[in-house]
Amino acid sequence: MELLNGITGFYIDTKDEPPATSLKQFKIHSYEAARTYNGELLECNDTDVHSNFLFSILRISNKEVYVLLNKHYPFVAFASSVNEERIFFVNDKEDSLCRVTE
């Protein structure tokens, strides 16, 4: 599998630096997603320098869902929890954002 340059957060040369996603724009989209599903945006932040994603936490129907956005490319993932040691990704559509709203 060939990965896009910098998708992991690492790249070799500064002249080959990957594009950057906008935290401001991610906050706007996260707020809009929460509003659309009658929820609330609890947090939207950049992770530490060693991580390759931005994250937001939405509360929808009394459930929290983490939305993770790659710092360089428009790839989104969902998780039930995120901490320094582990991310619990949501892979089952039963636990996806759409199901949270039911």
C-alpha positions in Angstrom: 0.0 0.0 0.0 1.3 3.4 -0.9 0.6 6.1 1.6 0.2 9.8 0.7 3.1 12.0 1.5 2.9 13.1 5.2 -0.3 11.3 6.0 1.3 9.8 9.1 2.6 13.2 10.2 6.1 12.5 9.0 7.8 13.6 5.8 11.4 13.7 4.7 12.0 17.2 3.3 10.4 20.5 4.1 10.2 21.3 0.4 7.9 18.2 0.2 5.7 19.3 3.1 2.2 18.0 2.8 -0.9 20.3 2.7 -2.4 21.3 6.1 -6.0 21.1 7.2 -7.5 24.2 8.9 -8.4 23.9 12.6 -10.7 26.9 12.2 -12.6 25.2 9.3 -12.8 21.9 11.2 -14.4 23.8 14.2 -16.9 25.3 11.8 -17.8 21.9 10.4 -17.9 20.2 13.8 -20.2 22.9 15.2 -22.4 22.5 12.1 -22.5 18.7 12.5 -23.5 19.1 16.2 -26.2 21.6 15.3 -27.6 19.5 12.5 -28.1 16.5 14.9 -29.5 18.6 17.7 -26.3 18.0 19.7 -23.5 20.1 21.1 -19.8 20.6 20.4 -18.0 19.8 23.6 -14.4 20.4 22.3 -12.5 21.0 19.1 -8.7 21.0 19.3 -5.4 20.2 17.8 -3.6 17.2 19.3 0.0 17.4 20.4 2.9 17.9 18.1 3.4 14.1 17.8 -0.1 13.3 16.5 -1.3 13.6 13.0 -5.0 14.5 13.6 -7.3 17.2 14.8 -10.3 16.1 16.9 -13.7 17.3 18.1 -16.0 15.8 20.6 -19.7 15.9 19.9 -22.5 15.0 22.3 -25.5 13.8 20.4 -28.5 12.0 22.0 -26.5 11.8 25.3 -23.6 9.9 23.6 -20.2 11.3 22.9 -18.5 10.7 19.6 -15.0 11.8 18.7 -14.4 13.0 15.2 -10.8 12.8 14.0 -9.5 14.6 11.0 -6.1 14.0 9.5 -3.9 17.1 9.8 -2.8 16.9 6.2 -5.6 15.3 4.2 -9.4 15.3 4.3 -9.7 11.8 5.9 -12.2 11.5 8.8 -12.6 8.8 11.4 -14.9 8.3 14.3 -14.0 7.0 17.8 -15.8 6.3 21.0 -12.8 7.4 23.1 -9.3 8.9 22.5 -6.5 9.0 25.1 -2.7 9.1 25.0 -2.4 5.3 24.9 -5.2 4.3 22.6 -7.9 5.3 20.2 -11.1 3.2 20.1 -12.3 3.6 16.5 -15.9 3.1 15.6 -16.1 0.7 12.7 -19.6 -0.6 13.1 -22.3 1.5 11.5 -24.4 0.7 14.6 -22.1 3.1 16.5 -21.6 5.7 13.8 -22.6 9.3 14.1 -25.8 8.6 12.1 -26.9 5.9 14.5 -26.1 8.1 17.5 -28.9 10.4 16.4 -31.7 7.8 16.5 
